[in-house]
Amino acid sequence: MKTYLVTGGAGFIGSNFVLYMLGTYDDIRIVNVDKLTYAGNLENLASLKGDERHIFSQTDICDKSALEKLFSEYEVDYVVNFAAESHVDRSILIPELFAQTNVMGTVTLLDVAKRAWEQTDGTFGDHRYLQVSTDEVYGSLGAEGYFKETTPLDPHSPYSASKASADLFVKAYGDTYRFPANITRCSNNYGPFQFPEKLIPLVINNALDHKSLPIYGDGMNVRDWLYVEDHCKAIDLVLHKGVLREVYNVGGHNERSNNFIVHRVIEYIHDHVDAEVTDTLITYVEDRKGHDRRYGIDPEKIKDDLGWYPATTFEVGIEKTIEWYLKNKVWMEHVTSGAYQGYYEKMYRNR
């Protein structure tokens, strides 16, 4: 039985990955490490209650001694690092937090894994480390072209700068120590369990409550949208079959503007749930500082090398996502209480 240490495994993508892996493989064990900040939610993992293959540890990846204990106790074979402060708006407010968690946390995790895995001859056996990153490290695109793995890093926000820095440390460990690592850089994920600071669940939640639907600037910023289950399958492939020390971009030519996304959610809720939900709820707010205009991923490398391509079209994925939130209103009520209310007011009250 192989043991996977998954960090950030109670967050949006991390919890989906844990559920996917334990639902796909019988002969694995997952040590799920999460600090449980406001975006980490144990309710995401409720279906795993009683599953002995899932071990949860409330641990900060900056806590070196706690990580060393986990590596020793569970003899970790693989690491998948999702742990990160992830919202651009929050990084503009508190950039130092993003540097601490995303950069220093990654360095701590790399160092603990290296010391645990390195053999006397300097090799690392069959162990593997995967750093889950973002297309935001590449900066912004014009109207044409796509991010490739060879595109120079050009981060424009404290969040993307922290992720780019973490990527470079992973690369440096590979180059310096021949550490067995890979980096994946994905486009915007959406799907179940996404915290409602992100566009799609924010719009769904607000629309159902007849609240204002805030859109930055003119709403024409474009992102490449990736259904979270497709992303989980890509990570699984790269972790087990990717060429060591290579970077793989994960996206699927599902580019949509923010305006399109918001109008599509409104349309679905208007037609299927509440006819009073209309475009009149939309409010255009002051644009985000340093807001990148367009992201677009070229997924040819992972497609050619590993045979991965997203199975879920945006048209199918957005309906599945909306329906999930409609069926899980209690989950949404729980995560939008307390600290999130204060954060939401601070971000949008005067914009």
LINSUL-V987636 format. One record per helix or strand of 3 or more residues. SS is the DSSP state (~ for helix, > for strand). FROM is the first residue (numbers start at 1). LEN is the number of residues. If there is no record, write none. Layout:
ss->SS from->FROM len->LEN
ss->SS from->FROM len->LEN
This chain:
ss->> from->2 len->6
ss->~ from->12 len->13
ss->> from->28 len->7
ss->~ from->42 len->7
ss->> from->54 len->5
ss->~ from->64 len->11
ss->> from->78 len->4
ss->~ from->88 len->6
ss->~ from->95 len->23
ss->> from->128 len->7
ss->~ from->135 len->4
ss->~ from->158 len->20
ss->> from->181 len->6
ss->> from->188 len->3
ss->~ from->199 len->10
ss->> from->213 len->4
ss->> from->222 len->6
ss->~ from->228 len->14
ss->> from->247 len->4
ss->> from->255 len->3
ss->~ from->258 len->15
ss->~ from->279 len->3
ss->> from->282 len->4
ss->~ from->300 len->7
ss->~ from->314 len->14
ss->~ from->329 len->7
ss->~ from->339 len->10
